[in-house]
Amino acid sequence: MPNVQLVVFVQRVVQRVVQRVVFVQVLLRWVLQYGVAAVCEAAGKEIDRANVGVFEWELKPADFKKLSNIKPS
């Protein structure tokens, strides 16, 4: 039987990685839709493959507009 604390720890780490990758992909997709070329440096082949996946979808117009209207504070 696996150590419950270890399983919970691993799940949390995986969730953080997934959130970070998805976050980066959304920003990359926004940059591409904005019309700017992007150069990416990934930490591994899986992330490289995921980044290439941004060509398979687009942000919804409302989401693109929200991201485009963010102003630095």
C-alpha positions as CSV (number, residue, x, y, z in Angstrom):
1,M,0.0,0.0,0.0
2,P,1.5,3.4,-1.0
3,N,2.3,6.0,1.5
4,V,-0.7,8.4,1.5
5,Q,1.4,11.4,2.3
6,L,3.7,10.7,-0.7
7,V,0.7,10.2,-3.0
8,V,-0.8,13.5,-1.9
9,F,2.5,15.3,-2.4
10,V,3.0,13.9,-5.9
11,Q,-0.6,14.9,-6.8
12,R,0.1,18.5,-5.7
13,V,3.4,18.7,-7.6
14,V,1.7,17.3,-10.8
15,Q,-1.2,19.8,-10.4
16,R,1.3,22.7,-10.1
17,V,3.1,21.5,-13.2
18,V,-0.1,21.1,-15.2
19,Q,-1.3,24.6,-14.1
20,R,2.0,26.1,-15.1
21,V,2.1,24.4,-18.5
22,V,-1.5,25.4,-19.3
23,F,-0.8,29.0,-18.1
24,V,2.2,29.2,-20.4
25,Q,0.2,27.7,-23.4
26,V,-2.6,30.3,-22.9
27,L,0.0,33.1,-23.0
28,L,1.7,31.6,-26.0
29,R,-1.6,31.3,-27.8
30,W,-2.4,34.9,-27.0
31,V,1.0,36.1,-28.3
32,L,0.4,34.2,-31.6
33,Q,-3.1,35.5,-32.0
34,Y,-1.8,39.0,-31.3
35,G,0.4,38.6,-34.3
36,V,3.8,38.4,-32.6
37,A,6.4,35.8,-33.2
38,A,7.4,33.8,-30.1
39,V,10.5,31.9,-29.3
40,C,10.0,29.3,-26.6
41,E,12.5,27.4,-24.5
42,A,11.0,24.3,-22.8
43,A,12.3,22.2,-20.0
44,G,11.6,18.9,-21.8
45,K,10.2,17.1,-24.8
46,E,6.7,16.8,-23.3
47,I,6.4,20.6,-22.8
48,D,7.8,21.1,-26.3
49,R,5.0,18.9,-27.7
50,A,2.4,20.7,-25.6
51,N,3.6,24.1,-26.8
52,V,3.3,23.0,-30.4
53,G,-0.3,22.1,-29.6
54,V,-1.2,25.8,-29.3
55,F,-1.6,25.8,-33.1
56,E,-4.5,23.4,-32.8
57,W,-6.8,25.8,-31.0
58,E,-7.6,29.5,-30.5
59,L,-8.7,31.7,-27.7
60,K,-12.3,32.7,-27.8
61,P,-12.7,36.3,-28.9
62,A,-14.0,37.4,-25.5
63,D,-11.0,35.7,-23.7
64,F,-8.5,37.2,-26.2
65,K,-10.0,40.7,-25.5
66,K,-9.8,40.2,-21.8
67,L,-6.1,39.3,-22.0
68,S,-5.4,42.1,-24.4
69,N,-7.0,44.7,-22.1
70,I,-4.8,43.8,-19.1
71,K,-2.8,46.9,-18.1
72,P,0.3,46.8,-16.0
73,S,-0.2,48.1,-12.5
